[in-house]
Amino acid sequence: MRFGIFLLAARLPGQDDAVALSRTVEAAIAAEQAGFDDVWLAEHHFMSYGVVPSATVLAGHVLGLTHRIHVGTAVSVLSNQHPVALAEQAAMLTLLSEGRFRLGVGRGGPWRDLEVFGTGLPRYEHGFAESLDLLLSWLNSDRLAWSGEHFQFREVPVVPRALAPPPIAVACTSPATEVLAAERNLPMLLGMHIGPDEKAAAVTRHGVPDAPHISTHLAQVADTREEAVRTLMQEMPRWLGPGLEGYVPVDDRPRPPRDPIGYTRRMCDLHPVGSPDDCVESIVTTVERTGIRHLILLVEAAGSRTATLENIARLGAEVLPKARTAAGPRPF
C-alpha cells in the first residue's frame, strides 16, 4: 500500500489566506513525520475552497522543507495554462527534489479562470487531449516542435530536461477521460465523490492491467465512529458551503447548488471516518473492491490546525500500520 494526504488549503471560517497556507505547509511536514508516503496539493482560483493558485509553486516549497516524502499536484489544471510551462516546472521540481515530485493533471471545469487567463472555453471543452499530449511529449524529448489545433511552435530545446520524468496521473470524472488516460498508459486519479463500486467500474473501463491508480478519500479518525461523524457534520459544512460558491461558470450554463450538509453526510458514509478499526476496514474494502493500492486522504475537514495535526498523527500511528498489514506490501 501507498498512503498520502490530500490538502485543499481551504480558508476556514475566521482565517485569512496566510493562516490557511501556513496550516497547509505544517500539515505536509507533519505527514512526513507520521509516516505517510506522499502529500498532494490542490489548485484553485478565485475561491476560499482552496487558496493555492499554483500547486507546483507550493510543491516546490514543501519539497524544500521535507526530506523523504513525495509531493504531488492534485491537480494542476491544464485548461488554464500552457502545457510547456507546466512541463518545465515539473522537470525542474523533479531534478531539484531528486525524483520526489509527482504530477497530477486534470481538465478542470468551465470556470471563470478560463476567462481571466485567456485560454477560453475551447481549451476546456476540446483541448485537453492535445494539452496532455504536448505535456507528455515535452517531458520525454530533447527537442520539440508542435503543430496542433491549440498550440503551434517551431523546434526548441527542452531545458531543463529530467531524464526520468515525474510520475503522471490524470484526474478522471468521465468514461471519456478514462479512455484518454488508458490510451496514453497513464493511471487515473479518482475523486472523493464516488464510492468503491464506482471506482472499481472505472478501473475496469480503463482496462490497463496493474496501472498505479490513485483513490482520493476523506479521512477522520476518532475514538468512535459517532464522534468522528459528529465532528465532521459540525465543522465541514461551515467551510465547505462558502467555498463551493467559488465555482462560477465562465458562461451562462447553470450550476446546480450542492447542499454542504448532505454532501458531508455522503462523504462520511463513503470514506474512512470513525475509529481506527473503522478506518482500516474502509480502506481494505476499497483495496479489495477496486484493486487500487494508492490512497490519498483529505485530513483537514475538521476545521482547525489542531484538529488537522491530531488527525494526521492518529492516522499515521493507529491506521496506516494496520492497513498496510491487512492490504499487503507497498508498491514501488
Buried (B, 14 or more C-beta within 10 A) or exposed (E): BBBBBBBBBBBBEEBEEEBBBBBBBBBBBBBBBBBBBBBBBBBBBBBBBBBBBBBBBBBBBBBEBBEEBBBBBBBBBBBBBBBBEBBBBBBBBBBBBEBBBBBBBBBBBBBBBBBEBEBBBEBBEEBBBBBBBBBBBBBEBEEBEBEEEBBEEEEEEBEEBBEEBBBBBBBBBEEEBBBBBBEBEBBBBBBBEBBBEBBBBBBEEBEBEEBBBBBBBBBBBBEEBEBBBEBBBEBBBBBBBBBBEBBBBBEEEEEEEEEBEEBBBBBBEBBBBBBBEBBBBBBBEBBEBBBBBBBBBBBBBBBBBEBBBBBBBBBBEBBBEBBBEBBEEEEE
